């Protein structure tokens, strides 16, 4: 049996590098990783949106691992 090493922080950091940020008409910063459903969030500032996006990515990864599925 071959063991795979999984570094969640490295995966999350790579996803955050692909993130896109936009401010909506109400001034809310919307953050998303294009092409990956569930990887989105928002905040009042860029920093808050990025932190919330990190939490959303980590939460989705943990859920997928618990369910035994792979995210592409």
Beta strands, then each sheet from edge to edge (+ up, - down):
strand 1: 19-23
strand 2: 29-33
strand 3: 40-43
sheet 1: 1+ 2- 3+
end
